[in-house]
Amino acid sequence: MKVRVTVMLKEGVLDPQGKAISHALQTLGFPGVTDVHVGKIIDLDVAGTDRAAVQKQAEDMARDLLANLVIEDFTVEVLG
């Protein structure tokens, strides 16, 4: 089953990469961009047919390895 884990910095955590992108976009003539947040998407193929079990397994993976829970939040989406 395909699973997508999205990891983003928690609200209030400094995002220097997002700030740099925001500044660069302003410089390139995109004044409508007011805030940028950078994260990561991790796509996994997980063996199994039980959606709930695959969801829980992916959440465990995110909690144990894929996200730093001190500064990051994550979401898990079972795609198929």
N, C-alpha and C positions, 0 to 999 in steps of 0.2 A: 504494500500500500504506500502511496506517496504521501509524504508529510512535509509541511513547510513550518519551520520555526523562525519567527521574526524576533530579533533581539534589538532593543533600543535602550539608550541611556534613560535613567529615571529622570522625572521632572526635577529641575533644580541642579542637576549635575552638569558641570561645565563641559561643553562640547566644542573644543577648539577646531575640529575639522569642520563642523557645521558653520561656525563663525567665519572660517576662512572661505568656505564656499559661498556663503552669503555675501561677504565682502567682494569676492571675485565677480559674482553675478551683478552686483551693483556697478562695479567698474566696467563691466561689459555692456551696460546699458539696460539692465533689467531692474528698474527701480521698484517694481511691484512686489519683489520678493522681500519679505520682512523678517523671516526666520527660517532657518534650515536645521534639521535634525538628521544626523547620520546614524545608521544602524547597519545590521547585517541580516541577510536572509540565508537560511541553511535548509536546503532541500534534501530529504532523506527518503530512501526506499526501505521500508520496514516490512519484514515478513509477518504475515498474519492476515486473518480475514475478519476478525472482531474489531470493529471501529473503536469501541470504548477501550479495549485492551491496548490497541496501537496508540491511541491518544494518550493514555496514561504512561505508556512506555516512552513516548516522545517527550512528555512533560518531565519525566524522571531524567532523561538524557539532558534536557535543557537545564534542569535544576542542578545536576551533578557536574556538567562539563561545559555546555554550550553558552551559558550566561553566567556572568559574575553578579550574583544576586545582591551584592552590596551596592552596586551602582547601575545595574541593568534590570529591566523588566523583559518578559518574553511572552509571546503568544504562540500557540500551536494550532495548526489547521490541518486536518486530515483531508487530503485532496481526492483520494480515490482508492 
